[in-house]
Amino acid sequence: MKEQVVQQINGMDTDFLRQTIEQVSANPAVGMTEWKVATHWKGGTRSDSHVAGYSIGGQYVPKDFTIKIDEPLEIGGTNQFANPQEYLLPPSTPASWSAT
């Protein structure tokens, strides 16, 4: 039996990604998402957002985690947790970039 070779770039299955792009291009509803997130203000600049799950293409995917949000001391926060910008930066920053 012939072994299937999975083409990967940076750990991502590129064949799977291409198939997904083709499916969503042919039927955009397949890529539609709906999220179940509840945010609770904790006072000051603190809030917690609980993610219960999401639907993609009509299929529900359960999740169960909380994103804790704060702001730095310099703008009135307690600096206990990342601020929203800090949550967004890592995925958009290549590993080779230096933050210093």
N, CA, C and O atoms as a GROMACS GRO file, in nm:
protein
  400
    1MET      N    1   0.085  -0.119   0.000
    1MET     CA    2   0.000   0.000   0.000
    1MET      C    3   0.089   0.124   0.000
    1MET      O    4   0.186   0.132   0.075
    2LYS      N    5   0.055   0.219  -0.083
    2LYS     CA    6   0.133   0.342  -0.095
    2LYS      C    7   0.102   0.435   0.022
    2LYS      O    8  -0.013   0.459   0.056
    3GLU      N    9   0.209   0.486   0.082
    3GLU     CA   10   0.195   0.578   0.193
    3GLU      C   11   0.160   0.718   0.142
    3GLU      O   12   0.220   0.766   0.045
    4GLN      N   13   0.063   0.783   0.206
    4GLN     CA   14   0.024   0.919   0.166
    4GLN      C   15   0.121   1.019   0.228
    4GLN      O   16   0.143   1.017   0.349
    5VAL      N   17   0.176   1.105   0.146
    5VAL     CA   18   0.268   1.208   0.193
    5VAL      C   19   0.189   1.338   0.209
    5VAL      O   20   0.122   1.384   0.117
    6VAL      N   21   0.199   1.395   0.328
    6VAL     CA   22   0.131   1.521   0.355
    6VAL      C   23   0.229   1.634   0.333
    6VAL      O   24   0.334   1.639   0.397
    7GLN      N   25   0.195   1.727   0.243
    7GLN     CA   26   0.279   1.843   0.217
    7GLN      C   27   0.256   1.946   0.326
    7GLN      O   28   0.143   1.992   0.346
    8GLN      N   29   0.361   1.982   0.397
    8GLN     CA   30   0.348   2.079   0.505
    8GLN      C   31   0.447   2.193   0.487
    8GLN      O   32   0.559   2.175   0.440
    9ILE      N   33   0.402   2.311   0.525
    9ILE     CA   34   0.487   2.428   0.535
    9ILE      C   35   0.464   2.486   0.673
    9ILE      O   36   0.351   2.517   0.710
   10ASN      N   37   0.570   2.500   0.748
   10ASN     CA   38   0.562   2.551   0.886
   10ASN      C   39   0.462   2.472   0.969
   10ASN      O   40   0.392   2.529   1.053
   11GLY      N   41   0.455   2.341   0.947
   11GLY     CA   42   0.366   2.256   1.024
   11GLY      C   43   0.221   2.257   0.980
   11GLY      O   44   0.137   2.193   1.043
   12MET      N   45   0.190   2.330   0.873
   12MET     CA   46   0.052   2.338   0.823
   12MET      C   47   0.035   2.247   0.702
   12MET      O   48   0.118   2.248   0.611
   13ASP      N   49  -0.072   2.169   0.700
   13ASP     CA   50  -0.106   2.080   0.589
   13ASP      C   51  -0.157   2.166   0.474
   13ASP      O   52  -0.272   2.209   0.474
   14THR      N   53  -0.071   2.190   0.375
   14THR     CA   54  -0.107   2.282   0.266
   14THR      C   55  -0.216   2.226   0.175
   14THR      O   56  -0.295   2.303   0.120
   15ASP      N   57  -0.222   2.095   0.159
   15ASP     CA   58  -0.331   2.036   0.079
   15ASP      C   59  -0.466   2.061   0.147
   15ASP      O   60  -0.563   2.096   0.080
   16PHE      N   61  -0.470   2.042   0.278
   16PHE     CA   62  -0.594   2.068   0.353
   16PHE      C   63  -0.635   2.214   0.338
   16PHE      O   64  -0.752   2.244   0.317
   17LEU      N   65  -0.538   2.306   0.350
   17LEU     CA   66  -0.568   2.449   0.338
   17LEU      C   67  -0.622   2.481   0.200
   17LEU      O   68  -0.719   2.557   0.187
   18ARG      N   69  -0.561   2.425   0.095
   18ARG     CA   70  -0.610   2.449  -0.041
   18ARG      C   71  -0.752   2.396  -0.059
   18ARG      O   72  -0.836   2.463  -0.120
   19GLN      N   73  -0.779   2.277  -0.007
   19GLN     CA   74  -0.913   2.219  -0.017
   19GLN      C   75  -1.016   2.307   0.055
   19GLN      O   76  -1.126   2.329   0.005
   20THR      N   77  -0.978   2.356   0.172
   20THR     CA   78  -1.068   2.443   0.248
   20THR      C   79  -1.096   2.572   0.172
   20THR      O   80  -1.211   2.616   0.165
   21ILE      N   81  -0.994   2.632   0.114
   21ILE     CA   82  -1.011   2.754   0.034
   21ILE      C   83  -1.105   2.728  -0.083
   21ILE      O   84  -1.194   2.808  -0.112
   22GLU      N   85  -1.086   2.616  -0.151
   22GLU     CA   86  -1.173   2.581  -0.264
   22GLU      C   87  -1.317   2.561  -0.219
   22GLU      O   88  -1.409   2.607  -0.287
   23GLN      N   89  -1.338   2.493  -0.106
   23GLN     CA   90  -1.474   2.469  -0.055
   23GLN      C   91  -1.544   2.600  -0.019
   23GLN      O   92  -1.661   2.620  -0.052
   24VAL      N   93  -1.472   2.690   0.047
   24VAL     CA   94  -1.531   2.818   0.087
   24VAL      C   95  -1.555   2.906  -0.035
   24VAL      O   96  -1.654   2.979  -0.041
   25SER      N   97  -1.465   2.901  -0.133
   25SER     CA   98  -1.485   2.978  -0.256
   25SER      C   99  -1.609   2.930  -0.330
   25SER      O  100  -1.684   3.012  -0.384
   26ALA      N  101  -1.632   2.799  -0.332
   26ALA     CA  102  -1.748   2.743  -0.401
   26ALA      C  103  -1.877   2.766  -0.324
   26ALA      O  104  -1.984   2.780  -0.383
   27ASN      N  105  -1.867   2.769  -0.191
   27ASN     CA  106  -1.986   2.785  -0.107
   27ASN      C  107  -1.948   2.866   0.018
   27ASN      O  108  -1.911   2.807   0.119
   28PRO      N  109  -1.957   2.999   0.012
   28PRO     CA  110  -1.914   3.083   0.124
   28PRO      C  111  -1.979   3.049   0.258
   28PRO      O  112  -1.922   3.078   0.363
   29ALA      N  113  -2.097   2.990   0.257
   29ALA     CA  114  -2.164   2.953   0.383
   29ALA      C  115  -2.081   2.853   0.462
   29ALA      O  116  -2.092   2.848   0.585
   30VAL      N  117  -1.999   2.774   0.395
   30VAL     CA  118  -1.914   2.676   0.461
   30VAL      C  119  -1.814   2.745   0.555
   30VAL      O  120  -1.774   2.687   0.656
   31GLY      N  121  -1.774   2.865   0.522
   31GLY     CA  122  -1.676   2.938   0.603
   31GLY      C  123  -1.735   3.034   0.704
   31GLY      O  124  -1.662   3.098   0.778
   32MET      N  125  -1.868   3.045   0.707
   32MET     CA  126  -1.933   3.138   0.802
   32MET      C  127  -1.916   3.087   0.946
   32MET      O  128  -1.930   2.968   0.972
   33THR      N  129  -1.887   3.179   1.036
   33THR     CA  130  -1.872   3.141   1.177
   33THR      C  131  -1.967   3.222   1.264
   33THR      O  132  -2.006   3.333   1.231
   34GLU      N  133  -2.002   3.162   1.376
   34GLU     CA  134  -2.082   3.229   1.480
   34GLU      C  135  -2.023   3.186   1.613
   34GLU      O  136  -2.006   3.067   1.640
   35TRP      N  137  -1.991   3.284   1.696
   35TRP     CA  138  -1.920   3.258   1.821
   35TRP      C  139  -2.010   3.275   1.942
   35TRP      O  140  -2.097   3.362   1.944
   36LYS      N  141  -1.990   3.191   2.043
   36LYS     CA  142  -2.059   3.200   2.172
   36LYS      C  143  -1.959   3.252   2.274
   36LYS      O  144  -1.883   3.176   2.334
   37VAL      N  145  -1.960   3.385   2.294
   37VAL     CA  146  -1.867   3.449   2.385
   37VAL      C  147  -1.945   3.544   2.475
   37VAL      O  148  -2.029   3.621   2.429
   38ALA      N  149  -1.917   3.536   2.604
   38ALA     CA  150  -1.979   3.626   2.700
   38ALA      C  151  -1.869   3.701   2.775
   38ALA      O  152  -1.780   3.639   2.832
   39THR      N  153  -1.877   3.833   2.774
   39THR     CA  154  -1.777   3.915   2.842
   39THR      C  155  -1.837   3.974   2.968
   39THR      O  156  -1.948   4.027   2.966
   40HIS      N  157  -1.761   3.965   3.077
   40HIS     CA  158  -1.807   4.018   3.206
   40HIS      C  159  -1.706   4.122   3.254
   40HIS      O  160  -1.587   4.093   3.267
   41TRP      N  161  -1.755   4.242   3.280
   41TRP     CA  162  -1.671   4.349   3.331
   41TRP      C  163  -1.639   4.319   3.476
   41TRP      O  164  -1.729   4.286   3.554
   42LYS      N  165  -1.512   4.329   3.514
   42LYS     CA  166  -1.468   4.299   3.650
   42LYS      C  167  -1.434   4.424   3.730
   42LYS      O  168  -1.387   4.414   3.843
   43GLY      N  169  -1.457   4.541   3.671
   43GLY     CA  170  -1.426   4.666   3.738
   43GLY      C  171  -1.300   4.728   3.678
   43GLY      O  172  -1.208   4.657   3.638
   44GLY      N  173  -1.298   4.859   3.673
   44GLY     CA  174  -1.182   4.929   3.616
   44GLY      C  175  -1.160   4.887   3.472
   44GLY      O  176  -1.252   4.889   3.390
   45THR      N  177  -1.038   4.849   3.441
   45THR     CA  178  -1.006   4.808   3.304
   45THR      C  179  -1.007   4.656   3.287
   45THR      O  180  -0.964   4.605   3.184
   46ARG      N  181  -1.056   4.584   3.388
   46ARG     CA  182  -1.055   4.438   3.387
   46ARG      C  183  -1.184   4.381   3.330
   46ARG      O  184  -1.294   4.428   3.362
   47SER      N  185  -1.170   4.280   3.246
   47SER     CA  186  -1.285   4.204   3.199
   47SER      C  187  -1.241   4.061   3.170
   47SER      O  188  -1.124   4.035   3.141
   48ASP      N  189  -1.336   3.969   3.177
   48ASP     CA  190  -1.313   3.830   3.141
   48ASP      C  191  -1.411   3.793   3.031
   48ASP      O  192  -1.530   3.820   3.042
   49SER      N  193  -1.360   3.731   2.925
   49SER     CA  194  -1.445   3.686   2.816
   49SER      C  195  -1.440   3.533   2.811
   49SER      O  196  -1.335   3.474   2.785
   50HIS      N  197  -1.554   3.471   2.837
   50HIS     CA  198  -1.562   3.324   2.833
   50HIS      C  199  -1.606   3.280   2.694
   50HIS      O  200  -1.710   3.324   2.644
   51VAL      N  201  -1.527   3.193   2.633
   51VAL     CA  202  -1.559   3.138   2.501
   51VAL      C  203  -1.617   2.998   2.524
   51VAL      O  204  -1.549   2.909   2.574
   52ALA      N  205  -1.745   2.982   2.485
   52ALA     CA  206  -1.813   2.854   2.504
   52ALA      C  207  -1.806   2.767   2.380
   52ALA      O  208  -1.818   2.645   2.389
   53GLY      N  209  -1.788   2.829   2.263
   53GLY     CA  210  -1.780   2.751   2.140
   53GLY      C  211  -1.809   2.837   2.019
   53GLY      O  212  -1.826   2.959   2.030
   54TYR      N  213  -1.815   2.773   1.904
   54TYR     CA  214  -1.846   2.843   1.780
   54TYR      C  215  -1.907   2.746   1.681
   54TYR      O  216  -1.892   2.624   1.694
   55SER      N  217  -1.974   2.800   1.582
   55SER     CA  218  -2.026   2.720   1.471
   55SER      C  219  -1.951   2.763   1.346
   55SER      O  220  -1.927   2.882   1.324
   56ILE      N  221  -1.916   2.665   1.264
   56ILE     CA  222  -1.854   2.693   1.135
   56ILE      C  223  -1.922   2.603   1.032
   56ILE      O  224  -1.924   2.481   1.044
   57GLY      N  225  -1.976   2.668   0.931
   57GLY     CA  226  -2.046   2.594   0.828
   57GLY      C  227  -2.164   2.514   0.883
   57GLY      O  228  -2.199   2.410   0.828
   58GLY      N  229  -2.224   2.564   0.991
   58GLY     CA  230  -2.339   2.496   1.052
   58GLY      C  231  -2.303   2.389   1.153
   58GLY      O  232  -2.393   2.330   1.213
   59GLN      N  233  -2.174   2.361   1.172
   59GLN     CA  234  -2.132   2.259   1.269
   59GLN      C  235  -2.082   2.327   1.396
   59GLN      O  236  -1.996   2.415   1.389
   60TYR      N  237  -2.136   2.286   1.512
   60TYR     CA  238  -2.096   2.347   1.639
   60TYR      C  239  -1.969   2.281   1.692
   60TYR      O  240  -1.957   2.158   1.691
   61VAL      N  241  -1.875   2.364   1.737
   61VAL     CA  242  -1.750   2.317   1.794
   61VAL      C  243  -1.742   2.372   1.937
   61VAL      O  244  -1.725   2.492   1.956
   62PRO      N  245  -1.754   2.285   2.038
   62PRO     CA  246  -1.748   2.333   2.175
   62PRO      C  247  -1.607   2.376   2.215
   62PRO      O  248  -1.508   2.314   2.174
   63LYS      N  249  -1.599   2.481   2.294
   63LYS     CA  250  -1.474   2.530   2.352
   63LYS      C  251  -1.506   2.564   2.497
   63LYS      O  252  -1.623   2.570   2.534
   64ASP      N  253  -1.405   2.585   2.577
   64ASP     CA  254  -1.429   2.622   2.716
   64ASP      C  255  -1.303   2.687   2.773
   64ASP      O  256  -1.220   2.621   2.836
   65PHE      N  257  -1.290   2.818   2.750
   65PHE     CA  258  -1.176   2.889   2.806
   65PHE      C  259  -1.214   3.035   2.829
   65PHE      O  260  -1.311   3.085   2.772
   66THR      N  261  -1.136   3.102   2.913
   66THR     CA  262  -1.160   3.241   2.947
   66THR      C  263  -1.039   3.325   2.910
   66THR      O  264  -0.925   3.289   2.941
   67ILE      N  265  -1.065   3.436   2.844
   67ILE     CA  266  -0.961   3.533   2.810
   67ILE      C  267  -0.971   3.646   2.912
   67ILE      O  268  -1.071   3.717   2.918
   68LYS      N  269  -0.866   3.661   2.990
   68LYS     CA  270  -0.865   3.766   3.093
   68LYS      C  271  -0.796   3.889   3.034
   68LYS      O  272  -0.686   3.880   2.980
   69ILE      N  273  -0.863   4.002   3.046
   69ILE     CA  274  -0.816   4.127   2.985
   69ILE      C  275  -0.788   4.231   3.094
   69ILE      O  276  -0.860   4.240   3.193
   70ASP      N  277  -0.684   4.308   3.074
   70ASP     CA  278  -0.651   4.420   3.162
   70ASP      C  279  -0.577   4.525   3.078
   70ASP      O  280  -0.560   4.507   2.958
   71GLU      N  281  -0.536   4.629   3.140
   71GLU     CA  282  -0.456   4.733   3.075
   71GLU      C  283  -0.336   4.760   3.164
   71GLU      O  284  -0.337   4.726   3.282
   72PRO      N  285  -0.230   4.821   3.108
   72PRO     CA  286  -0.112   4.851   3.189
   72PRO      C  287  -0.139   4.960   3.292
   72PRO      O  288  -0.234   5.038   3.281
   73LEU      N  289  -0.053   4.964   3.392
   73LEU     CA  290  -0.064   5.065   3.498
   73LEU      C  291  -0.067   5.207   3.442
   73LEU      O  292  -0.138   5.294   3.492
   74GLU      N  293   0.012   5.229   3.335
   74GLU     CA  294   0.027   5.363   3.278
   74GLU      C  295  -0.103   5.420   3.222
   74GLU      O  296  -0.113   5.541   3.202
   75ILE      N  297  -0.201   5.337   3.197
   75ILE     CA  298  -0.330   5.389   3.149
   75ILE      C  299  -0.446   5.345   3.239
   75ILE      O  300  -0.560   5.331   3.194
   76GLY      N  301  -0.413   5.324   3.367
   76GLY     CA  302  -0.517   5.302   3.467
   76GLY      C  303  -0.551   5.158   3.497
   76GLY      O  304  -0.642   5.132   3.576
   77GLY      N  305  -0.480   5.064   3.435
   77GLY     CA  306  -0.508   4.923   3.462
   77GLY      C  307  -0.428   4.871   3.579
   77GLY      O  308  -0.360   4.947   3.648
   78THR      N  309  -0.437   4.741   3.602
   78THR     CA  310  -0.362   4.677   3.710
   78THR      C  311  -0.245   4.595   3.656
   78THR      O  312  -0.164   4.544   3.734
   79ASN      N  313  -0.235   4.583   3.523
   79ASN     CA  314  -0.127   4.511   3.456
   79ASN      C  315  -0.120   4.363   3.496
   79ASN      O  316  -0.014   4.302   3.491
   80GLN      N  317  -0.236   4.306   3.537
   80GLN     CA  318  -0.238   4.166   3.577
   80GLN      C  319  -0.246   4.072   3.458
   80GLN      O  320  -0.199   3.958   3.464
   81PHE      N  321  -0.306   4.119   3.348
   81PHE     CA  322  -0.326   4.035   3.231
   81PHE      C  323  -0.293   4.114   3.105
   81PHE      O  324  -0.277   4.236   3.110
   82ALA      N  325  -0.284   4.044   2.993
   82ALA     CA  326  -0.258   4.111   2.866
   82ALA      C  327  -0.373   4.204   2.829
   82ALA      O  328  -0.488   4.180   2.868
   83ASN      N  329  -0.342   4.311   2.754
   83ASN     CA  330  -0.449   4.396   2.703
   83ASN      C  331  -0.490   4.342   2.566
   83ASN      O  332  -0.421   4.256   2.511
   84PRO      N  333  -0.600   4.390   2.509
   84PRO     CA  334  -0.647   4.335   2.381
   84PRO      C  335  -0.542   4.339   2.270
   84PRO      O  336  -0.532   4.245   2.191
   85GLN      N  337  -0.463   4.445   2.264
   85GLN     CA  338  -0.361   4.456   2.161
   85GLN      C  339  -0.256   4.346   2.176
   85GLN      O  340  -0.208   4.291   2.077
   86GLU      N  341  -0.222   4.315   2.300
   86GLU     CA  342  -0.121   4.212   2.324
   86GLU      C  343  -0.170   4.073   2.284
   86GLU      O  344  -0.090   3.987   2.248
   87TYR      N  345  -0.300   4.051   2.288
   87TYR     CA  346  -0.356   3.924   2.240
   87TYR      C  347  -0.350   3.917   2.088
   87TYR      O  348  -0.334   3.809   2.031
   88LEU      N  349  -0.364   4.031   2.021
   88LEU     CA  350  -0.365   4.033   1.875
   88LEU      C  351  -0.226   4.030   1.813
   88LEU      O  352  -0.209   3.979   1.702
   89LEU      N  353  -0.126   4.084   1.882
   89LEU     CA  354   0.008   4.096   1.824
   89LEU      C  355   0.078   3.963   1.794
   89LEU      O  356   0.132   3.949   1.684
   90PRO      N  357   0.083   3.866   1.884
   90PRO     CA  358   0.162   3.746   1.857
   90PRO      C  359   0.130   3.674   1.726
   90PRO      O  360   0.223   3.637   1.655
   91PRO      N  361   0.002   3.652   1.690
   91PRO     CA  362  -0.022   3.582   1.564
   91PRO      C  363   0.021   3.660   1.440
   91PRO      O  364   0.042   3.601   1.334
   92SER      N  365   0.034   3.791   1.452
   92SER     CA  366   0.070   3.872   1.335
   92SER      C  367   0.218   3.904   1.330
   92SER      O  368   0.263   3.974   1.240
   93THR      N  369   0.295   3.853   1.427
   93THR     CA  370   0.437   3.884   1.436
   93THR      C  371   0.519   3.760   1.403
   93THR      O  372   0.514   3.663   1.478
   94PRO      N  373   0.592   3.760   1.294
   94PRO     CA  374   0.677   3.644   1.263
   94PRO      C  375   0.774   3.617   1.375
   94PRO      O  376   0.825   3.710   1.438
   95ALA      N  377   0.801   3.489   1.399
   95ALA     CA  378   0.890   3.448   1.508
   95ALA      C  379   1.028   3.510   1.496
   95ALA      O  380   1.098   3.526   1.596
   96SER      N  381   1.069   3.544   1.375
   96SER     CA  382   1.203   3.599   1.356
   96SER      C  383   1.214   3.748   1.392
   96SER      O  384   1.324   3.801   1.400
   97TRP      N  385   1.099   3.814   1.412
   97TRP     CA  386   1.103   3.954   1.449
   97TRP      C  387   1.144   3.968   1.593
   97TRP      O  388   1.116   3.881   1.676
   98SER      N  389   1.209   4.075   1.623
   98SER     CA  390   1.251   4.100   1.761
   98SER      C  391   1.167   4.214   1.817
   98SER      O  392   1.144   4.315   1.750
   99ALA      N  393   1.121   4.197   1.940
   99ALA     CA  394   1.041   4.299   2.005
   99ALA      C  395   1.127   4.398   2.081
   99ALA      O  396   1.075   4.490   2.143
  100THR      N  397   1.258   4.381   2.077
  100THR     CA  398   1.345   4.470   2.154
  100THR      C  399   1.387   4.590   2.073
  100THR      O  400   1.461   4.675   2.122
   0.00000   0.00000   0.00000
